Amino acid sequence: MSKLKNEDNLDEEELEILEAHNRGMLQGPPVPQSMVVVAKQTLKKNRNINIRISENDLESIKMLAAREGMPYQTLIGSLIHKYASGYLQV
């Protein structure tokens, strides 16, 4: 039986899994090196651009970014990436 407090109403098996995780006994699957390289290249930022947008649009973007808990430049970069990758359509 687990020694953890069961504040989340977990069953015995879930408590055992949580306890094993907390002790560092669980590991995720190995990540292929090729995926690590692709991930690093995707996150790499190597160009700056300047754009002109309306003040109202910028304020709206800043409010959306604040709601998401991220800097507005990160949100704009994410939107551009999603659109360029075909994940976001207009």
Buried (B, 14 or more C-beta within 10 A) or exposed (E): EBEEEEEEEBEEEEBBBBEEEEEEEEEEEEEEEEEEEEEEEEEEEEEEEEEEEEEEEEEEBBEEBEEEEEEBEEBBBBEEEEEEEEEEEE
